[in-house]
């Protein structure tokens, strides 16, 4: 059928054809991008079931919607910025609703009188690890180091194997990861270090310490990922989103973009390396 038999002008026909070709090209490009992502399971190591302590009805389902859209299979979940018992109860609610999508981590804060009971509770059930944050541990007294060590000693006592801990202080990170080698340490936000040299320092520590890993979530200087992954070693990097505050889709794209050329001339991630970062490394830690 020609443009004349359709009853339209040649100009409109050519314009329509161009738009159709553009749509096909765009779809092909999107399919190509999708096919270049991880071939293994994609597992998020850092998902809050709250937004800085705020919770609303339907939030858990919204996270699943975000995961489905971004192509994320599973996520480590926890709650923070609320009493220890409440946070863990909320995490269990999410886990029981989506046991095939969520991996539960417990949480405690030292201002709660029952924090040690909650650590024991976490060790006695199907929890996979625990999440700690310096912002909450500072509320346990003037000496952050002492408060942190007090909690970690109980974590070790009850044989909780994995700790996801937000600490900015390099010396304290070095100390606790050295003093408790039986614990697997995950340091979020690529160590929360400021600037290239501090990032390199924490990456080199992780590379040389068998029980340490870094997660990628909520890092503004993600343009340094190419170098940082090389400094720490691909096998020491875990994909994280810091949802629900940060977009899982965006956080995943920060990692996937390393499949493409960068202005920093760092090596492109291979399919195997991308799969390791997006889920393979964490699957080994969790025994999945």
N, C-alpha and C positions, 0 to 999 in steps of 0.2 A: 504494500500500500504506500503511495507517495504522499508528499505533503499536500499536493493538489487535491487528491481524492479525499483527504481528511478535511478539506475546506479551510485550511489555514495558510498564512503567508509563508514564503520561504524563510524569511527572517525568524519568525516564531518557531518554525520547525527546527532550524539550526540551533536556536537558543535552547529549545527543549532537549535536543539530542546532546548538547554540551552538558546540560545539567544532569542528564541521565548518566553520561560517562563519568562525570565528576563524582556522582553518588556511588557508582560501582567502584571507582578508584579508592574512595574513602573507606568503603566497606572492606575492600581488599586489604587496605593498610591496617584497619582495625583488626581484621582476622590475623594478619601477619604479626601484629604486636601481641595478640593474645597467645598465638602459638609459640612465641618466644619466651613465655614465662615458665615458671617452675614445672618440671615434669613429675615431681614428687609431691607429697602433701605440703600444704602451706599452713604453718602453725604460728600464730601470734603469741609471743611470750609475755605480753603486757596489756591486759584489758581490764579496765575498771568497770564494775557494774554500777557506777555512779559518776557524777561529774563534779569533782572537788566536794564530795560528800552529799551532793544533791541527787535525789532519786525521784523518778516519776513513773506512774503506771504505764506499762508498755515499753519501758526502756530496754528490757532484756530482748524483747522481740525486735526492737529497732537495731540492736547490735547484730542479731542474726541477719537482718536485712542488709546491713552494711557488709557483713562477711560474705553473703551470697553475691552481692554486687561486685565486691573486690576480688572474689575468687579465693577466699580464705576458708580453709577446711575446719580448723579448730583454733581455740584460744585459751591461754592461761587466764583465769578470772580471779578477781578478789575485790574486796571493798576496803575503803580507807576513810579517814576523817570522820569517824564515828566510833562509839564504844566497841571494844574488841569482840564481845559476844554478839552484838547486833551485826557487826560487819561479817562475821563468819556465818551467822544464820542466813543473812541475805545471799551470801555466796552459795550456800547449799541449796537455797531455793532455785537459783539460776542453774546450778549443776543438775539438779533433779529434773528440771524442765527440759534441758537439752544435754543429756549425758553424753551424746555422741559428738557434740560440738565444743563442750567446755571442759577444761581441766582445772580443778579447784586448788587454789593456794589460800592458806590461812593468813591471818593478820593479827597483830597485837600492837597496843600502844601502852607505854609504861605508866601513864596516869590512871589506868584502870586497875582496881585492886585485884581483879581476877585474871590478870594477863598471864600468869604462870599456869593457871588452870586451863586457859585457852590453848596454851602451847601443848600441854598434855593432851587436851582434846584433839588437837590437830594431829598429834603423833599416833593417836589410837584409832583413827578412821582412815578413809580413802584419800585423804589430802596428799598432794604431791610435793608441796613445799610451803614456804611462808614468805610474805612480803613485808618489808620493813622500810620506814622512811625517816630520814633525819629530822624532818619537820615535826614529826610526832615524838620522836625520841628526845628531842630537846626539851619537851615538856616534862620529862622524867627527872629533871634536876639540872644544876648548872654545869655538870661535867658530862658532856656528850659522849666522850670516850668511855667513861665508867658505865654509863647507862647502856651503851651499845654492848659492851662486854658482858654486862650482867644478863642481858637478854640472850646474847649468843651462847653463853655458857649453858643456859637452860635449853636452848634449841639443840645444842650438841648432846646434852644429857638425855633428851628424849629422842635422840637419833633422827631428827628431821634432816633430810639429806640435801635439800636444795633451798638456798636463800637468795631471793631477789631483793637487793638492798640498795636504796638510794642514799649514797654518801658522796659528798663533793671533795672531802679531804683526802688527798693522795696518801698521806702518811698513815691515816687510820685504815684506809682500804688495804694498804700494804700489810699492816700489822694483823688485822683480823683474818685475812686470807692466808697469811703465813702461819698464824697460831692455831688455826682450825682447818688443817688440810683435809680432814674427812668430809668437810662440807663443800658442795659445789656452789660457787658464788657467781651470781649473775648481776652485773653492774649496769643499770639502765642508762639510757641517753649517752651511750658511748663513754661512760665514765663521768659525765657532767663536767667535763673540763673546759676551760676557756682558752681558746686560741690553739694554733697548730702545734706548738711545741709541747704544751701540756697534754694535748690529745695524743701526741706521739709517745710521751712518757707513760701514760696509762696503757696504751696499746702494747708497748714493749713489755710492761709488767705482765699483762695478760698472756702474751705470747710465751713468756718464760715460766709461767706458773700454771701447772697442769689443771688446777681446780677452778680456774677463772674464765669467765666469758663476758662479753659485752652485748647489750642489746641496742638496736638502732633507733628506738622510738623518740619522737619529738626532739630531733636535733636540728637546730636552725642552720648550722654550718654543714649541711649534708653534702655540699660540694667537696668536702674533705674525705668523704667516704672511700673514694678510690684509693687514696694513700693509706687511710686508717685500716682498711681491710688488709692491705699488704703488710702493714706494720704488726698487726695483731695475729694475722693468719686467718684465712677464710674459715677454717674449722672452729674458730673462736668467736664467730659473729652470729648472733641470733636476731632474727627479724622480730620487731615489736612495733605496736601502733600507739600506745598510750591513749587508746580509746577509753571512754567515749568522748573525751575532750578533743582528741585529734582524729582526723578522718583516716580510717583504715585504708581506703583507696589511695589517698595521697601518700601515706607513710610507705605503702608497698611500692608505689611508683618511684620513691626516692632510692630504693634498692634496685629496682628493675632497670632504671635508667643507666646503670653501670654496664648493661649489655651493649650500650651504644658508645660511640666515640665521645670523649670528654676533652675540654680545653686544657686539662691538666695532664693529658697524655698518659694516664694510668692504664694498665692493661684492662681490656674488656673482660667482664665475667663470662666464663663459659657456661653452658647449660648446666653442667654438673655443679659448678661453684654456686650458681644462682639457686639451685635446688638445695644445696647445703645450707645456705644462709636463710632461705625462706622457710625451711622446715626440717631438713635432714639432720642438721646439728642438734636441734632441740629434741627431735624424735629419739636420737641416740641417748641423750641425757635422761629422758623420761622413760626409756625402755618401750617405746611404742612400735 
